[in-house]
Amino acid sequence: MLSTISSALSGLLAFTKKTNVTSNNLANTLTDDFKKSRVTMKEGSAGGVDAVVEKVNTPGYPIPDAVRQTNNITAKESSNVDIAEEMTNLILTEKGYKANLKTIKAVDENLGTILDIKA
């Protein structure tokens, strides 16, 4: 049962990291030349979850020369953050977070039942 809690806790930490990365991406949506990051979940040690952060180097939309000169902008492209994609990631992250919380709650209830039986 403790390995189940450990796995669920590592999942919670991984989803927390994913939330932080998505939040950073959203905060920098209007930052020119910003490159978004992505979190990939991988199997970790002892059945846990590792969250690996990687930069996504796809180009953003080009900023026209006229706009750059008029507004004194040195960047050649906007950020590559897609708000719809980031919001979808937040919804999926929320579901994963809740699933791991339910796992911890179920184990807690089972441990409570076992302790009640032995008492």
Secondary structure by P-SEA (a helix, b strand, c coil): caaaaaaaaaaaaaaaaaaaaaaaaaaacccccbbbbbbbbccccccbbbbbbbbbccccccccaaaaaaacccccccccccaaaaaaaaaaaaaaaaaaaaaaaaaaaaaaaaaaaac
